[in-house]
């Protein structure tokens, strides 16, 4: 079995497509086998009902311009 990891470093500080009706924004990574069948899937989510394009506030992480930016996030 092979394993790998992915780190999403810069996500959430620029979201130009408006608010998500469900209040949940997600980035999903899905792995497929040679036959095109899904073998694994995982999602990273942010909760926000704001429609701000930049520096969107999140109920989980605060101002995403600070916590979601690769240059300024801890």
Buried (B, 14 or more C-beta within 10 A) or exposed (E): EEEEEEEEEEBBBBBEEEBBEEEEBEEEEEEEEEEEEEEEEEEBEBEBBBEBEEBBEBEEBEBBBBBBBEEEBE
